[in-house]
Amino acid sequence: MIILVKQRLEPLTNVAEALAALIGSGVVRTFKDPDDPTHPDPFRVPATTRGIEVICDDDKAGYAKAGFYAAGFEVPTATGAAHDPGDIDPVTITLTPAKEDSLQDYPIGIGPGAIMAAKALCGAYVTRPIGSNGDSYIGDDPETSIQVSCNKADIPRVKGGFFAAHFKAA
């Protein structure tokens, strides 16, 4: 299913970390490039609408929509609902930047990138709310580390999502 992602609270230029995290976690896929199959495209720019198009399996569209929405973007495409799996053997994971601070690796900065990825993954139910306020992450300095919670079975998806956004589990 192709879904449209548009600006809402966040400008569309800030979508990279949310998109990377959702691709890395398996919620969203990349488009196959028929001209260069070794370099798939993470999104397409539609000719008629301001936004980007992303692709996902039909059964994951609701999760993709919820993830982008939680990260501050609008998704006007109609999708099925995203089902909250609830807490099942929750664990806490500490994440740190995997690369040096650069515009190429962290287009909106390390801290904002960590927060954007955390919001997207929590919205898509890959991670679970954490802390007394039920936030998507906890940590006083997102530039150096954040902590997220997830169900034990989702650890590989969480690590994959954050790895794609240039963060590693410490």
C-alpha positions as CSV (number, residue, x, y, z in Angstrom):
1,M,0.0,0.0,0.0
2,I,1.3,3.5,-0.8
3,I,0.6,6.1,1.8
4,L,1.0,9.9,1.6
5,V,3.0,11.7,4.3
6,K,2.6,15.5,4.6
7,Q,3.6,18.3,6.8
8,R,1.6,18.9,10.0
9,L,3.5,19.9,13.2
10,E,6.9,19.1,11.6
11,P,8.1,20.4,8.3
12,L,8.4,17.6,5.7
13,T,12.2,18.3,5.6
14,N,12.4,16.6,9.1
15,V,10.9,13.3,8.0
16,A,14.2,11.5,7.4
17,E,14.7,10.0,10.9
18,A,11.1,8.9,11.3
19,L,11.2,7.3,7.8
20,A,14.6,5.6,8.5
21,A,13.4,4.2,11.8
22,L,10.1,2.9,10.3
23,I,12.0,1.3,7.4
24,G,14.6,-0.2,9.7
25,S,11.9,-1.7,12.0
26,G,10.1,-3.3,9.1
27,V,6.9,-1.1,9.3
28,V,7.7,0.6,6.0
29,R,9.5,-0.8,3.0
30,T,11.6,0.9,0.2
31,F,10.5,1.3,-3.4
32,K,12.4,-1.0,-5.8
33,D,14.2,1.1,-8.4
34,P,13.9,-0.7,-11.8
35,D,16.9,1.3,-13.1
36,D,19.2,0.4,-10.1
37,P,17.9,-2.5,-8.0
38,T,20.9,-2.2,-5.7
39,H,19.8,1.3,-4.5
40,P,16.1,1.2,-3.6
41,D,14.3,4.5,-3.0
42,P,13.0,5.2,0.5
43,F,10.2,7.4,-0.8
44,R,8.7,9.0,-3.9
45,V,7.6,12.6,-4.5
46,P,4.2,12.7,-6.0
47,A,3.7,15.1,-8.9
48,T,0.3,16.4,-7.8
49,T,0.5,16.7,-4.0
50,R,2.9,18.3,-1.6
51,G,4.3,15.4,0.4
52,I,6.1,12.1,0.0
53,E,4.8,8.7,-0.7
54,V,6.0,5.6,1.2
55,I,5.2,2.0,0.7
56,C,4.3,-0.7,3.3
57,D,2.4,-3.9,3.4
58,D,-1.4,-3.4,3.8
59,D,-1.4,-4.9,7.3
60,K,1.3,-2.5,8.4
61,A,-0.3,0.7,6.9
62,G,-2.1,1.6,10.1
63,Y,1.1,1.3,12.1
64,A,3.0,3.4,9.5
65,K,0.3,6.1,9.7
66,A,0.3,6.1,13.5
67,G,4.1,6.3,13.5
68,F,4.3,9.3,11.1
69,Y,1.5,11.0,13.0
70,A,3.2,10.6,16.4
71,A,6.3,12.1,14.8
72,G,4.4,15.2,13.8
73,F,3.3,14.5,10.2
74,E,-0.1,14.2,8.5
75,V,-1.1,11.0,6.7
76,P,-4.3,11.6,4.9
77,T,-4.4,8.1,3.3
78,A,-7.1,5.9,4.7
79,T,-5.7,2.8,6.4
80,G,-6.8,0.1,8.8
81,A,-6.3,0.6,12.5
82,A,-3.1,0.0,14.4
83,H,-3.6,-2.5,17.2
84,D,-1.8,-1.8,20.5
85,P,-0.2,-5.1,21.5
86,G,0.1,-4.0,25.2
87,D,3.0,-4.6,27.5
88,I,4.3,-8.2,27.1
89,D,7.6,-8.7,29.1
90,P,8.8,-5.1,28.7
91,V,12.5,-4.2,28.6
92,T,14.4,-0.9,28.5
93,I,17.0,-0.2,25.8
94,T,19.6,2.6,26.0
95,L,20.4,4.1,22.6
96,T,23.4,6.3,21.7
97,P,24.5,8.0,18.5
98,A,26.4,5.6,16.2
99,K,28.1,8.3,14.1
100,E,29.8,11.7,14.5
101,D,27.4,14.6,14.3
102,S,27.0,15.6,10.6
103,L,24.3,16.9,8.4
104,Q,24.5,13.8,6.3
105,D,23.9,11.4,9.2
106,Y,21.7,13.6,11.4
107,P,20.0,16.1,9.1
108,I,18.0,17.7,12.0
109,G,20.7,17.0,14.6
110,I,21.5,14.1,16.9
111,G,19.1,15.0,19.7
112,P,16.1,15.9,17.5
113,G,16.8,12.9,15.3
114,A,16.7,10.6,18.4
115,I,13.5,12.1,19.5
116,M,11.9,11.9,16.0
117,A,12.9,8.2,15.7
118,A,11.6,7.5,19.2
119,K,8.2,9.2,18.5
120,A,7.8,7.4,15.2
121,L,8.5,3.9,16.7
122,C,6.4,4.5,19.7
123,G,3.5,5.7,17.6
124,A,3.8,2.6,15.4
125,Y,3.8,0.4,18.6
126,V,7.3,-0.9,17.9
127,T,8.3,0.6,21.3
128,R,6.1,1.2,24.3
129,P,5.5,4.4,26.3
130,I,8.1,4.9,29.1
131,G,8.3,6.9,32.2
132,S,5.6,8.4,34.5
133,N,4.2,10.6,31.6
134,G,4.1,7.7,29.1
135,D,6.6,9.4,26.8
136,S,8.2,7.8,23.7
137,Y,11.6,8.0,25.4
138,I,13.3,9.2,28.6
139,G,16.7,10.9,29.0
140,D,17.9,14.3,30.0
141,D,20.3,14.7,27.0
142,P,19.1,13.1,23.8
143,E,22.4,14.3,22.2
144,T,24.2,11.5,24.1
145,S,21.6,8.9,25.0
146,I,17.9,8.1,25.4
147,Q,16.1,5.1,26.8
148,V,13.1,3.4,25.2
149,S,10.9,0.6,26.3
150,C,9.7,-2.3,24.2
151,N,8.3,-5.8,24.4
152,K,11.1,-8.3,24.6
153,A,10.0,-9.9,21.3
154,D,10.4,-6.5,19.6
155,I,14.1,-5.9,20.5
156,P,15.4,-6.8,17.0
157,R,12.8,-4.4,15.4
158,V,13.7,-1.6,17.8
159,K,17.4,-2.1,17.2
160,G,16.9,-2.2,13.5
161,G,14.8,0.9,13.5
162,F,17.3,2.9,15.5
163,F,20.2,1.5,13.6
164,A,18.7,2.8,10.3
165,A,18.4,6.2,12.0
166,H,22.1,6.0,13.1
167,F,21.7,5.0,16.7
168,K,23.0,1.9,18.5
169,A,21.9,0.0,21.5
170,A,24.5,0.6,24.3
